[in-house]
Amino acid sequence: MAFFEIRQYKVRPGKMDAWLEFMEGVIIPFQVSKGMVITGSFQGEEDKSVYFWFRRFESEADRERLYESVYQSDFWKNEVSPKVPELLDREAIVVQRVVATSMSTMQ
């Protein structure tokens, strides 16, 4: 059964513009190129430190395969991961796995 990850990040003060540029210019395109399905990308309207994004997986096996492809790649390890701590508070990351209800437009 398909499921989604809702990932919530706390962006460091004054870094939202840099985070969005990095996320939308590097991270999302890279993950999509590996087969990841990104269904949404959002920044807080009132809380300027919050960023959310949603990813869809067909199954746990699909998630494991995609995680391996993305997070074990040399590009992620050498180009992406080292830059993240200057933009995000990694300890404040919250990840929720959710399943769409029958009324959800995201299936």
Secondary structure as GFF3:
##gff-version 3
##sequence-region A 1 107
A	DSSP	beta_strand	3	10	.	.	.	ID=ss1
A	DSSP	alpha_helix	16	22	.	.	.	ID=ss2
A	DSSP	pi_helix	23	27	.	.	.	ID=ss3
A	DSSP	alpha_helix	28	33	.	.	.	ID=ss4
A	DSSP	beta_strand	37	43	.	.	.	ID=ss5
A	DSSP	beta_strand	50	57	.	.	.	ID=ss6
A	DSSP	alpha_helix	60	71	.	.	.	ID=ss7
A	DSSP	alpha_helix	74	75	.	.	.	ID=ss8
A	DSSP	pi_helix	76	80	.	.	.	ID=ss9
A	DSSP	three_ten_helix	81	83	.	.	.	ID=ss10
A	DSSP	alpha_helix	84	87	.	.	.	ID=ss11
A	DSSP	three_ten_helix	90	92	.	.	.	ID=ss12
A	DSSP	beta_strand	94	98	.	.	.	ID=ss13
###
